[in-house]
Amino acid sequence: MRHLPLDHPGTPDHRSPGRFLWWMAKGQWATLLGGMCFGIIWMSSQAVMPAVIGRAIDLGIADKDTGELLKWAGVLFAIGLVQAASGIVRHRFAVTNWLIAAYRTVQLVTRQTVRLGGALPRQVSTGEVVAIGTSDLSHLGQLMDVSARFAGAVVSFVLVSVILLQTSVTLGLVVLIGVPVLMLGVAPILGPLQRRSAHQRHLMGQLANTASDIVGGLRVLRGIGGEQVFHDRYRRESQTTRAAGVQVARLQSVLDALQVLLPGLFVVVVVWIGARYAVDGTITPGELVAFYGYSAFLMIPLRTATEYANKIIRARVAAVRVCRVLALEPDVHEPVEAAPSPPVGSDLYDARTGLLVRHGLLTAVVSEQPDESAALADRLGMAAAPVDGRLDEDVRLGDVPLTALSPVEVRHRIVVSDTGALFFSGRLGDRLDVTGGGDVAAALETASAGDILDALPEGLDTQVAERGRSFSGGQRQRLVLARALATDPEILVLVEPTSAVDAHTEARIASRLRRHRAGRTTVVTSSSPLMLDAADRVAFLRDGRIVATGTHAELLETDADYRLVVTRESADLTEVGR
């Protein structure tokens, strides 16, 4: 399967679910066409069987001609073989179409997720993306699945109508007019069903998001005794979703009932008319049997047609959600014309705060508001959300704004590791060495994470659980730090890298970090005296501006506000000390 960039002209139109479905169908036209061809053969074989049975009755049984009876029995057997073979192949194409549609959707959403990066959680909830992977892709696949049978239903309906018209104009017209009328009888249900399905899908996305929040914050909930609150919240939302599902099921049950009732009434009408013609001698007994067979057979295309309408409704609802995700735009775009790369060793400067990060130094940023320093760290790595619809152009590497460089180059040269960084499941060694050439042993030593590795029976071959939940908070933080150090970027920005470890471990990390990153640029946001004392330069951030710079000792001596933030003294104690 081809992998196209999302801005390629051959990629889906995000504005319309109908166009998206058409694009999906075009992308797998060969298997769809194959399924339709064999679907037509399969259902047409069933359509002609009543005619063959009728001929066998009239020419073989009624005329007591054994030769004719054997001949038509042989024809019936051959048609049965064709039907069986075509049915097998049609089913294989149907499954293939389902899988292609479902997993193309997975590909599109996954590639869009990678393309959006950090912008994804800011624009759409986790539950919304999860719901696409659990229900929407199934509905899209089912539409492609039923298309082969629907094509066969249409062709077989036309074939039966032609046969009936040749035998009896009245019966032929009853079929040609009656079937569309039956379909119109189902149509009023389809609109409300689509609206209720869309509402249920929305609630399912919200419920999945709540479940994700509960699972992600289970430890915190247990710590503050909030399990029952969130349990009640999930229960209320699940009951609301269940009620919406019941509303959908009510209409769905009516539609399913009509799929049986309306074709059944149609069979009664056709058989009644055919029986009267047989009594009058207008048609033969064999033709009457054939008419009954046609009437019974027509239930299949009728039910297939209503099923197809139902699948279209569900697929359109799913396509709306998929299109909504595919239409999202990343915060960072490739510049129209990338600027020349700044030389290695360039300083990093943020004009908004006045922070100057000198090459080769360990610079610490202190703020009374941790969110403020974390936002600065994101801005230094061009990972912050846009302001007023555009990215901040105040951060420069050398003399070049980061927005003028390719995002790939910025991500390669500047790595930001924040406190929310997690692990994907898989082998621990692979999770730590994301570049494939990092010095994992040295990184683990610097992060004081050797004891974690020693406690694992399989060492680096240990399988990491989803989101690294098998590790404690402090262990996970040290492993995240080791992963960041193993990338060995030109500029490394660490957000509160030691907030979850004890003082002895933090002291070891602080002293080792300076040696490990010697000669390269490192920025650390922290208010820990142990980390600040190891920094070459400390910048004090207050109200969005750098108001003081110097060593930790110098700022403790000269800046009372800095001392308040770092030592956690009260203002009264500070005045007394003065």
C-alpha positions in Angstrom: 0.0 0.0 0.0 1.4 3.4 -0.9 2.2 5.9 1.8 1.4 9.4 0.7 2.2 12.6 2.7 -1.0 14.2 4.0 -0.7 17.2 1.8 -0.3 15.1 -1.3 -3.0 15.7 -4.0 -4.0 12.1 -3.7 -4.8 12.3 0.0 -8.4 12.6 1.3 -10.5 15.7 1.3 -11.0 16.5 5.0 -13.9 18.9 4.4 -16.6 16.4 3.5 -17.3 12.9 4.9 -18.8 12.0 1.5 -15.6 12.9 -0.3 -13.6 11.1 2.2 -15.6 7.9 1.6 -15.2 8.3 -2.1 -11.5 8.8 -1.7 -11.3 5.6 0.4 -13.2 3.7 -2.3 -10.9 5.0 -5.1 -7.9 3.9 -3.1 -9.0 0.2 -3.1 -11.0 0.2 -6.4 -9.4 -3.1 -7.6 -10.5 -5.2 -4.6 -13.9 -3.4 -4.6 -14.4 -4.1 -8.3 -13.3 -7.8 -7.7 -15.8 -8.1 -4.8 -18.6 -6.5 -6.9 -17.9 -8.8 -9.9 -18.1 -12.0 -7.8 -20.9 -10.6 -5.8 -22.9 -10.1 -9.0 -22.1 -13.7 -10.1 -22.9 -15.1 -6.7 -26.3 -13.4 -6.4 -27.2 -13.8 -10.1 -26.7 -17.5 -9.7 -29.3 -17.5 -7.0 -31.6 -15.3 -9.1 -31.8 -17.8 -12.0 -32.3 -20.9 -9.9 -36.1 -20.4 -9.6 -36.3 -20.3 -13.5 -34.3 -23.5 -13.8 -36.5 -25.2 -11.2 -39.6 -24.1 -13.0 -38.3 -25.5 -16.3 -37.5 -28.8 -14.6 -41.0 -29.0 -13.3 -42.7 -28.1 -16.6 -40.5 -30.0 -19.0 -39.4 -32.9 -16.8 -42.0 -33.7 -14.1 -45.2 -32.4 -15.8 -44.3 -33.9 -19.2 -42.8 -37.0 -17.5 -39.6 -36.6 -19.6 -36.7 -38.1 -17.7 -34.2 -36.8 -20.1 -35.3 -33.2 -19.7 -35.5 -33.7 -15.9 -31.9 -34.9 -15.8 -30.7 -32.1 -18.1 -32.2 -29.4 -15.9 -31.0 -31.1 -12.8 -27.5 -31.0 -14.2 -27.9 -27.3 -15.1 -29.1 -26.7 -11.5 -26.1 -28.5 -10.1 -23.7 -26.5 -12.3 -25.3 -23.2 -11.2 -24.9 -24.4 -7.6 -21.2 -25.0 -8.1 -20.8 -21.5 -9.7 -22.7 -20.0 -6.8 -20.5 -21.8 -4.2 -17.3 -20.9 -5.9 -18.2 -17.3 -6.5 -19.5 -17.0 -2.9 -16.2 -18.1 -1.5 -14.2 -15.6 -3.6 -16.8 -12.8 -2.9 -16.4 -13.4 0.8 -12.6 -13.3 0.5 -12.8 -10.0 -1.3 -15.3 -8.7 1.3 -12.9 -9.4 4.1 -10.0 -7.9 2.2 -12.0 -4.7 1.6 -12.9 -4.5 5.3 -9.3 -4.9 6.3 -7.9 -2.4 3.8 -10.5 0.3 4.7 -10.0 -0.3 8.4 -6.2 -0.3 8.4 -5.9 2.5 5.9 -7.8 4.6 8.4 -5.4 3.5 11.1 -2.5 4.5 8.8 -4.0 7.9 8.1 -4.8 8.7 11.8 -1.4 7.4 12.9 0.5 9.5 10.4 -1.6 12.5 11.3 -0.8 11.9 14.9 2.9 11.8 14.2 2.6 14.9 12.0 0.8 16.9 14.7 3.1 15.8 17.5 2.6 17.8 20.6 -0.2 19.8 19.0 -2.5 16.7 19.0 -3.4 16.7 22.8 -4.0 20.4 22.6 -6.6 20.1 19.8 -8.3 16.8 20.4 -9.0 14.5 23.4 -7.4 11.1 23.8 -10.8 9.5 23.9 -11.7 10.9 20.5 -8.6 9.3 18.9 -9.2 6.0 20.8 -12.8 5.8 19.6 -11.6 6.1 16.0 -9.4 3.0 16.6 -12.1 1.0 18.4 -15.4 1.7 16.5 -15.1 4.1 13.6 -12.7 2.0 11.6 -15.0 -0.9 11.9 -17.9 1.1 10.4 -15.8 2.2 7.5 -14.7 -1.3 6.9 -18.2 -2.6 7.0 -19.3 -0.2 4.3 -16.6 -1.5 1.9 -17.5 -5.1 2.9 -21.2 -4.8 2.1 -20.6 -3.0 -1.3 -19.9 -6.3 -3.1 -23.3 -7.8 -1.9 -25.1 -4.5 -2.7 -23.8 -4.6 -6.3 -25.0 -8.1 -6.6 -28.4 -7.1 -5.2 -28.9 -4.4 -7.7 -27.9 -6.6 -10.7 -30.0 -9.5 -9.5 -33.0 -7.3 -9.0 -32.8 -6.1 -12.6 -32.3 -9.7 -13.8 -35.3 -11.0 -11.9 -37.4 -8.1 -13.2 -36.5 -8.8 -16.8 -37.3 -12.5 -16.4 -40.7 -11.7 -14.8 -41.5 -9.1 -17.5 -40.9 -11.8 -20.2 -43.2 -14.2 -18.3 -45.9 -11.8 -17.1 -45.9 -8.0 -17.6 -48.1 -7.5 -14.6 -45.8 -9.4 -12.2 -42.8 -7.7 -13.7 -44.3 -4.3 -13.1 -45.2 -5.3 -9.6 -41.6 -6.1 -8.9 -40.2 -3.0 -10.7 -42.6 -0.6 -8.9 -43.0 -2.4 -5.6 -39.3 -2.7 -4.6 -38.6 1.1 -4.9 -41.8 1.8 -3.0 -40.6 -0.6 -0.2 -37.3 1.2 -0.1 -39.1 4.6 0.2 -41.0 3.1 3.2 -37.7 2.6 5.0 -36.2 6.1 4.1 -38.0 8.1 6.8 -36.1 6.1 9.5 -32.6 6.7 8.1 -32.3 10.4 8.9 -33.2 10.1 12.6 -31.0 7.0 12.8 -28.0 9.0 11.5 -28.6 11.8 14.1 -28.9 9.4 17.0 -25.9 7.5 15.8 -23.8 10.7 15.6 -24.9 11.6 19.2 -24.1 8.2 20.5 -20.7 8.3 18.8 -20.0 11.7 20.5 -20.9 10.3 23.9 -18.7 7.3 23.3 -15.7 9.6 22.6 -16.3 11.5 25.8 -16.6 8.2 27.8 -13.4 6.9 26.3 -11.7 10.1 27.3 -13.0 9.9 30.9 -11.7 6.3 31.1 -8.3 7.3 29.8 -8.1 10.1 32.4 -9.0 7.7 35.2 -6.5 5.1 34.1 -3.8 7.7 33.7 -4.4 9.3 37.1 -5.3 6.2 39.1 -2.3 6.6 41.5 -3.2 10.2 42.2 -6.9 9.4 42.7 -6.0 6.7 45.2 -3.6 9.1 47.0 -6.3 11.8 47.5 -9.2 9.3 47.9 -10.9 10.4 44.7 -11.7 7.0 43.3 -15.4 7.1 44.3 -15.9 10.6 42.8 -14.5 9.5 39.4 -16.3 6.2 39.7 -19.6 8.0 40.0 -18.7 10.3 37.2 -17.9 7.4 34.9 -21.0 5.7 35.9 -23.2 8.7 35.1 -21.5 9.2 31.7 -21.7 5.5 30.9 -25.4 5.4 31.7 -25.9 8.5 29.4 -24.1 6.7 26.7 -26.1 3.5 27.3 -29.4 5.5 27.0 -28.2 7.0 23.7 -27.3 3.5 22.5 -30.8 2.3 23.4 -32.3 5.2 21.4 -30.2 4.0 18.4 -31.2 0.4 19.0 -34.9 1.3 19.0 -34.7 2.8 15.5 -32.3 0.0 14.4 -34.8 -2.6 15.6 -37.6 -1.0 13.6 -35.4 -1.0 10.6 -34.5 -4.6 11.1 -38.2 -5.5 11.5 -39.1 -3.7 8.3 -36.4 -5.6 6.5 -38.4 -8.7 7.3 -42.0 -7.4 7.2 -41.9 -5.4 4.0 -40.2 -8.1 1.9 -42.6 -10.6 3.5 -45.6 -8.6 2.4 -44.1 -8.3 -1.0 -43.8 -12.1 -1.3 -47.4 -12.5 -0.3 -48.6 -10.1 -3.0 -46.5 -11.7 -5.8 -47.5 -15.3 -4.8 -51.1 -14.3 -4.6 -51.1 -12.8 -8.1 -49.1 -15.7 -9.5 -51.5 -18.2 -7.9 -54.5 -16.5 -9.6 -52.7 -16.6 -12.9 -52.0 -20.3 -12.4 -55.6 -21.0 -11.7 -56.7 -19.1 -14.8 -54.1 -21.1 -16.8 -52.2 -17.9 -17.8 -49.0 -19.4 -16.3 -47.9 -23.0 -15.8 -47.3 -24.8 -12.5 -43.6 -24.6 -13.0 -43.8 -20.8 -13.6 -45.9 -20.5 -10.4 -43.1 -22.3 -8.5 -40.6 -20.0 -10.2 -42.6 -16.9 -9.2 -42.6 -18.0 -5.6 -38.8 -18.6 -5.8 -38.3 -15.1 -7.2 -40.4 -13.6 -4.4 -38.5 -15.4 -1.7 -35.2 -14.6 -3.4 -36.1 -10.9 -3.6 -36.0 -10.7 0.2 -32.2 -11.0 -0.1 -31.5 -8.0 -2.3 -34.1 -5.9 -0.4 -32.5 -6.7 3.0 -29.1 -6.1 1.4 -30.2 -2.7 0.2 -31.5 -1.6 3.6 -28.4 -3.0 5.2 -26.3 -0.9 2.8 -28.2 2.2 3.7 -27.6 1.5 7.4 -23.9 1.0 6.8 -23.7 4.2 4.9 -25.2 6.1 7.8 -22.8 4.7 10.3 -19.8 5.1 8.0 -20.7 8.8 7.4 -20.8 9.4 11.1 -17.4 7.7 11.5 -16.0 9.6 8.5 -17.0 12.9 10.2 -14.9 12.1 13.2 -12.0 10.9 11.1 -12.1 14.0 8.9 -12.1 16.2 12.0 -8.8 14.7 13.2 -7.3 14.7 9.7 -8.2 18.4 9.3 -6.1 19.4 12.3 -3.0 21.4 11.5 0.3 21.1 13.4 1.6 24.1 15.3 4.9 24.0 13.4 5.1 24.1 9.6 8.0 23.8 7.2 9.1 27.3 6.2 8.6 28.3 2.6 12.3 28.8 2.2 14.4 27.5 5.1 17.2 29.8 6.3 20.8 28.7 6.4 21.6 26.6 9.4 23.3 28.5 12.2 26.8 27.1 13.0 27.2 24.5 15.7 28.0 26.3 19.0 25.6 29.2 18.5 23.9 30.8 21.5 20.2 30.4 22.1 18.2 33.6 22.8 14.6 34.2 23.8 13.8 37.9 23.1 10.4 37.7 25.0 12.0 36.8 28.4 15.5 38.1 27.7 17.0 34.7 28.4 20.4 34.2 26.8 21.7 30.6 26.8 25.4 30.5 26.2 27.0 27.7 24.3 28.7 25.0 26.4 27.2 26.1 29.7 24.8 24.5 32.1 22.1 27.2 32.5 19.4 26.9 35.2 16.1 28.8 35.0 14.3 29.6 38.3 10.7 30.8 38.6 8.2 31.0 41.4 5.7 29.7 38.9 6.8 26.3 37.5 4.4 26.6 34.6 6.1 29.8 33.5 9.5 28.2 33.3 8.0 25.1 31.6 6.4 27.3 29.0 9.8 29.0 28.4 11.4 25.5 27.9 8.7 24.6 25.3 9.3 27.8 23.5 13.1 27.2 23.4 12.4 23.9 21.6 9.6 25.3 19.4 7.1 23.0 21.1 4.8 25.7 22.5 1.3 26.3 21.3 0.9 29.2 18.8 0.1 32.7 20.2 -2.6 34.6 18.3 -2.6 31.9 15.6 1.2 32.1 14.9 4.3 30.6 16.4 6.6 32.7 18.5 9.4 34.2 16.4 11.4 35.6 19.3 13.5 32.5 19.9 16.8 32.6 17.9 19.6 30.1 17.4 22.5 32.4 16.6 21.0 35.1 14.4 18.3 32.8 12.9 14.7 32.6 14.3 13.7 29.0 15.0 10.6 29.4 12.8 12.9 30.0 9.8 14.5 26.6 10.2 13.1 23.2 9.3 11.3 21.7 12.3 13.3 18.5 11.6 16.6 20.4 12.1 15.2 22.1 15.3 14.2 18.8 16.8 17.6 17.3 16.0 19.6 20.2 17.5 17.3 21.1 20.4 15.7 18.4 22.6 13.2 19.3 25.2 12.4 16.7 27.9 9.6 17.6 30.3 8.1 16.0 33.4 5.2 14.5 31.4 7.4 12.4 29.2 6.5 8.7 29.2 7.6 5.4 27.7 6.1 3.4 25.0 5.9 -0.3 25.6 8.7 -2.5 24.3 12.3 -3.4 25.1 13.9 -1.0 27.7 17.1 -0.7 25.8 15.3 0.4 22.7 13.2 2.9 24.6 16.3 4.5 26.1 18.4 4.6 22.9 15.9 6.2 20.5 18.6 7.3 18.1 20.2 3.9 17.8 23.7 5.2 18.6 23.5 6.7 22.1 25.7 5.9 25.1 23.1 4.3 27.3 25.5 3.1 30.0 26.9 6.7 30.5 23.4 8.2 30.4 22.1 5.7 33.1 25.2 6.5 35.2 24.5 10.2 35.0 20.8 9.8 35.8 21.8 7.6 38.8 19.6 4.9 37.4 22.0 2.0 37.6 20.1 0.6 40.6 16.9 0.4 38.5 18.7 -1.6 35.9 20.3 -3.9 38.5 16.9 -4.7 39.9 15.6 -5.9 36.6 16.3 -9.6 35.9 16.6 -9.1 32.1 18.4 -5.7 32.3 18.0 -3.7 29.1 16.0 -6.6 27.6 13.2 -6.0 30.1 9.9 -5.3 28.4 8.5 -1.9 29.5 4.8 -1.8 30.3 2.5 0.7 28.6 3.4 4.3 29.7 6.2 2.8 31.9 3.6 2.1 34.6 5.8 -0.8 36.1 8.2 1.9 37.4 7.7 4.2 40.3 7.5 8.0 39.7 11.1 8.6 40.7 12.4 5.6 38.6 10.4 6.7 35.6 11.8 10.3 35.9 15.4 9.0 36.1 14.9 6.8 33.1 13.3 9.7 31.1 16.4 11.7 32.0 18.7 8.9 30.8 16.8 8.7 27.5 17.2 12.5 27.0 20.9 12.3 27.8 21.4 9.3 25.4 20.2 11.4 22.5 23.2 13.7 23.1 21.8 16.8 21.3 23.6 20.0 20.7 21.2 21.8 23.1 19.3 19.8 25.8 16.4 21.4 27.7 15.3 19.6 30.9 12.1 20.5 32.8 12.3 19.7 36.5 14.4 16.6 35.9 14.8 15.7 39.6 11.5 16.8 41.1 10.5 13.2 42.1 13.8 11.9 43.5 15.3 12.2 47.0 18.0 14.7 47.9 20.9 12.2 47.8 20.0 11.0 44.4 19.4 14.6 43.2 22.9 15.6 44.4 24.5 12.8 42.5 22.5 13.7 39.3 23.4 17.4 39.6 27.1 16.8 39.9 27.2 14.1 37.1 25.0 16.1 34.7 27.5 18.9 34.6 30.4 16.5 33.7 28.3 14.5 31.3 27.3 17.7 29.3 30.6 19.4 29.5 31.2 21.4 26.3 27.6 21.2 25.2 24.6 23.5 26.0 22.2 22.5 28.7 19.2 24.3 30.1 17.5 23.1 33.3 14.3 24.5 34.8 14.4 23.9 38.6 14.3 25.6 41.9 16.3 22.9 43.7 19.4 24.4 45.4 21.3 21.2 44.7 20.7 21.5 40.9 21.2 25.3 40.9 24.5 25.0 42.7 25.8 22.8 40.0 24.8 25.2 37.2 27.3 27.5 35.5 24.7 30.3 35.3 21.3 30.8 36.9 18.6 33.0 35.4 15.7 34.2 37.6 12.4 34.4 35.7 9.6 36.6 37.2 6.4 37.8 35.5 7.6 36.6 32.1 11.0 38.3 32.2 14.5 37.4 33.3 15.2 39.9 36.1 18.5 38.6 37.4 21.4 36.3 36.3 24.5 35.0 37.9 25.7 32.0 39.9 23.5 30.5 42.6 25.7 31.8 45.3 25.7 35.4 43.9 21.9 35.5 43.5 21.3 34.2 47.0 23.5 37.0 48.3 22.1 39.8 46.1 18.5 39.1 45.3 15.9 38.7 48.1 13.1 37.5 45.8 15.4 34.8 44.4 16.2 33.7 47.9 12.6 33.5 48.8 11.9 31.2 45.8 14.9 28.9 46.3 15.1 28.6 50.1 11.3 28.7 50.6 11.7 31.3 53.3 8.7 33.4 54.4 8.9 37.1 53.8 8.8 37.7 57.5 11.8 35.6 58.2 13.7 37.3 55.4 13.0 40.7 57.0 14.1 39.4 60.4 17.4 38.2 58.8 18.0 41.6 57.4 
